[in-house]
């Protein structure tokens, strides 16, 4: 069974297998962001990008970036690093807006 699984995943060691699992977790986090955005938009009946979308983007991006570095894939590294900058910037803007918003009296 292990031989079949390793052949299907193109790995030859437990280290490679572990990194493929890390990559798959990253991809699942990245995919979850779209599900969150879709479900939120359906509930609101309009297009909405919730803050959780950016957190899942960041988490998935970090994990996928780590996987890309392990695989030494320059295209994948470049693509994920650019995304990380965008996700961080969006979270920064969201939190800055919340800090600067006037507080509402109780």
Buried (B, 14 or more C-beta within 10 A) or exposed (E): EEEEEBEEBEBEEEEBBEBBEBBBBBBEBBEBBEEBBEEBBEEEEEEBBBEEBBBBBBBBBBBBBBBBBBBEEEEBBEBBEEBBEEBBEBBEEEEEEEEEEEEEEE
